[in-house]
């Protein structure tokens, strides 16, 4: 009986371990002379891209407290970094992503940004993860296997204790 349970646990663990993690969602918060908030996937698929920039269209968020939908244009370091919110606010600073403009991945952190064409650092952008940690299926399988092994060890030790009492 125990052999069957152990075999099923091993098979379930083998099936669950190769699963891949899902990309997270990042929260973007701009503060300064104007404010904006929006959420994006950590590794988005751009609506369009150029050599030095990429666009994500139709993003829902707020601008100065008003709900709005805007297009975001992110620049690499060759274009002075930063990003543009639908022409409402153009900010320059650090490059906010790694990888190419075809396949970007945003960088977590807080970044000082300036109005495009100045060095005023009048704005701050915080990119933070808005996802909570969820264990991978392989982690669940290892935990269940460990609990099963502990149960088996307790059962064996209590069984040998009973055998000693009878003799």
C-alpha positions in Angstrom: 0.0 0.0 0.0 2.7 2.5 1.0 4.7 1.5 -2.1 1.7 2.5 -4.3 1.3 5.9 -2.6 5.0 6.6 -2.9 5.0 5.7 -6.6 2.0 8.0 -7.3 3.7 10.8 -5.4 6.8 10.4 -7.5 4.9 10.4 -10.7 2.9 13.5 -9.7 6.1 15.2 -8.8 7.7 14.3 -12.1 4.7 15.7 -14.0 4.7 19.0 -12.1 8.4 19.9 -11.8 8.9 21.1 -15.5 6.3 23.8 -15.3 7.4 27.3 -16.1 6.8 30.5 -14.1 4.3 33.1 -15.4 5.5 36.6 -16.1 4.6 39.0 -13.3 2.8 42.3 -13.3 4.7 45.5 -12.5 3.2 48.7 -11.0 4.5 52.0 -12.4 4.1 55.1 -10.2 5.3 58.5 -11.5 5.5 61.4 -8.9 6.6 65.0 -9.2 5.0 68.0 -11.0 2.5 65.5 -12.5 1.5 62.0 -11.4 0.6 58.8 -13.2 0.0 55.2 -12.3 -0.4 52.1 -14.5 0.4 48.4 -14.6 2.3 46.4 -17.2 3.6 42.9 -17.7 7.2 42.5 -16.6 8.1 41.4 -20.1 5.5 43.0 -22.4 5.0 42.4 -26.1 5.4 45.9 -27.7 2.6 47.2 -30.0 5.4 48.5 -32.2 9.1 49.1 -31.9 12.0 51.0 -33.5 15.7 50.6 -33.2 15.9 52.7 -30.0 12.3 52.6 -28.6 9.1 50.6 -28.3 5.4 51.4 -27.8 2.8 49.8 -25.6 -0.7 51.0 -26.8 -4.0 51.2 -24.9 -2.7 51.2 -21.3 -5.3 51.9 -18.7 -4.1 54.0 -15.8 -4.4 57.5 -14.2 -2.8 60.8 -15.1 -3.0 63.5 -12.4 -5.7 61.4 -10.6 -7.9 61.1 -13.7 -8.6 57.6 -15.2 -7.3 57.5 -18.7 -6.1 55.2 -21.5 -2.8 56.2 -23.0 0.1 54.9 -25.2 3.5 54.6 -23.7 6.8 55.0 -25.6 9.9 53.7 -23.8 13.4 54.8 -25.0 16.7 53.0 -24.7 19.9 54.7 -23.5 20.8 55.8 -27.1 17.6 58.0 -26.9 18.3 59.3 -23.3 16.2 56.6 -21.6 12.9 57.3 -19.9 9.5 57.3 -21.5 6.6 59.3 -22.9 3.0 59.1 -21.8 0.8 59.9 -24.9 2.6 63.2 -25.4 1.3 64.4 -22.0 4.6 63.9 -20.3 8.0 63.2 -21.8 10.6 62.1 -19.3 14.3 61.3 -19.8 16.6 59.3 -17.5 17.8 55.8 -17.1 16.9 53.0 -19.5 13.9 51.3 -17.7 14.3 47.9 -19.4 16.8 45.2 -20.3 16.9 43.2 -23.5 16.0 44.5 -26.9 13.2 46.8 -28.0 11.6 43.6 -29.5 11.6 41.7 -26.2 12.0 44.1 -23.3 12.0 43.2 -19.6 11.4 46.1 -17.1 13.8 46.7 -14.3 12.5 47.1 -10.7 13.5 50.1 -8.7 13.1 53.9 -8.3 14.5 56.1 -11.0 15.0 59.9 -11.0 13.6 61.4 -14.3 13.8 64.8 -15.9 11.6 66.6 -18.2 12.9 65.8 -21.7 15.6 68.3 -22.6 16.5 69.3 -19.1 18.3 67.9 -16.1 15.8 69.0 -13.4 15.1 65.5 -11.9 11.7 66.8 -11.1 10.1 63.4 -11.3 10.5 60.0 -9.8 9.4 56.7 -11.3 9.0 53.6 -9.1 8.6 50.2 -10.8 7.5 47.6 -8.3 6.1 44.0 -8.5 2.4 43.9 -7.8 2.3 40.1 -7.7 2.3 38.1 -4.5 4.6 35.1 -4.3 2.9 31.8 -5.3 4.9 28.6 -5.0 5.6 26.7 -8.2 3.9 23.4 -8.8 7.2 21.6 -8.4 7.6 23.2 -4.9 4.2 21.9 -3.9 5.2 18.4 -5.2 8.4 18.4 -3.1 6.5 19.6 0.0 3.9 16.9 -0.4 6.6 14.3 -1.0 8.4 15.5 2.2 5.3 15.3 4.2 4.6 11.8 2.9 8.1 10.7 3.8 7.7 12.2 7.4 4.4 10.3 7.7 6.0 7.1 6.6 8.9 7.6 9.1 6.5 8.2 12.0 4.4 5.2 11.0 7.5 3.0 10.9 8.8 4.2 14.2 5.4 3.7 15.9 5.1 0.3 14.4 8.6 -0.8 15.7 7.7 0.6 19.2 4.6 -1.5 19.3 6.6 -4.6 18.3 9.1 -3.9 21.1 6.2 -3.7 23.6 4.9 -7.1 22.6 8.2 -8.8 23.2 
